[in-house]
Amino acid sequence: MAPRHGVPRQESAGVETAAGEADRFIIDWLVGPDRSLGRYRYRLDRTIAKGLEGKPCYVFHATDAPAGCPFSVLVAMDPMPERAALASGGLLSHLHFQYASDDGMLLRAESTLRKRMWYPTMCAAEGTLRDQCDIVRTLHKLPPLDREA
């Protein structure tokens, strides 16, 4: 995750496929390596045609989150680019997402995003901090950092 107020943040998430369930997965929302904010099982609810970065997005609901849990609803896009792109000088594979305690906090009645420009980014684990920074630079139409520096 990106730094906030100059202090690096330590949030991360562990994602795994729910055994035998192709349309479900589990996210363990972590603060640092040893503290979980909650571990929830998600199921796909629907797709919205134009979401984050104008791309199709998926709306997931946690089937086991308690009422009011801030991770009850998840909107996410497909990862991009493919993981092999980094090895050939491209961007680190990543995806953007949003989360909230209910659909209404993320989506309007017509299933459009309330806040198109707010989204955390999850990056593939093989990337460096510099690779992660290049994602943000690209979003702001800046060139990647010099690899020789």
N, C-alpha and C positions, 0 to 999 in steps of 0.2 A: 504494500500500500504506500501511497505517497506521504511524505512528511507533512505535518500540520504544525504551523507556527514554529518552523525550524527544528522541531524535534522528530526524529524518525519514529514512525509508528510500527508496532509489532504485530498487528492483527494479521491473521492468515486463516485459511480454511483448508481442511482436509476433505477431499471428495472421494467417495467410493461408490461403486455400483452395488445396488441391493441385489443379493444373490437370487438368481432365477426370476428377476423382475425387470424386463427390458425397458419399461416406461418409468422406472423409479430409480432414485439414487439417494445417497446419504451425504449430508454435509455436517462436519464437525467444525463449528465456528470457534476459532482459537484466538487467544490473546497470548502471544509468546508460545513457547514450546510446551508449556505445562498446564495451561489454564483454559478450560473449555467454557464458552458462553452458552453452549447447548449443542446437542447432536440431534438432528432431525432428518426424518425420511420424507423425501419430496416426490410428488407425482405430477405429471404433466396435466395441466387443465385445458389450455388452449394456446393458440398462436395468434399474435397480432401482426398485421401485415407490415406496418412501418413503425419501428421502435427505435432503439438506440442506434445512432449513426445512420438512421433511415433504413435500417435493415430489418428483416423479419425477426421477431423475438418470441420467446416462449414464456408462458406464465405458469409457474409451478406453485403448488400449495404444500406446506408441511402437514403431513397427516397426523403427526404426533406432537406438535408444538402446543404449549399451553395457551389459553386465551390471553391476548395482548402481547404475545411474544413478538419482538421486533424482526424476527426471521421467519414469520409465518408465510409470507408471500415473497416469491423470487421471480424477477423478470430478467431474462438473460438472452444474449445473442449467441450465435455459433462462434467458436474460436476462429481467429484469423491472424495472420496467414497460416498456412500449413506449417507444421513444426520444422520441416526441412528448410524453410526459407532462411532461417538464421544462419545456417552453415554456408549459404551462398551470398551472404551480405544483406539479407533482408531483415525485416523486423522479427522480434521475438513473438512467438505465438501467444495470443492473449484473447481475453473476452471481457466485455463490459457487462455489468449487471446492476440491478437495483433490488432493494429488499425493504419490507415494511411489515407492520402488524396486520394490515388488511388491504384488499384490492383498491379501495377508494383513496388510499394515500399515494398510490402509484399511478392509477389509471382513472381517466374520466369515463363517463357512462358509455361513450362511443368507443371505448377501448383504445384511446390514444394516451400517450404518456403525459402525466402532469408536468414533470420536470425532465425535459429531454437532455439537458446539459449536466445533470448530476448523475454520475455513475462511478463506482469503484471499478478497478481493473484487476483481474486475476491473470497472472503471467505464468507461463510454463516454467517449471522448476529449473531447467538447465540454463536459464538466462542469468546474466550478471546485473548489477545495479545500473551499469551503463546501458545495457540492452533495455532495461525497464525505462530509463530516462528517454531513450530514443522514441519510445511509444508516445510519451507525453509531448516531446518536441514535434513529432509528426502531426499530432492532433492540432498543434498550434502553427502548422505550416513552417516549421523551422527545420534546417538540415540536421541530420544525425550528428552526434559528437564525433570529433576526429578520433579515429581508432589508433593513431600513432602517438597520441599525447600521453 
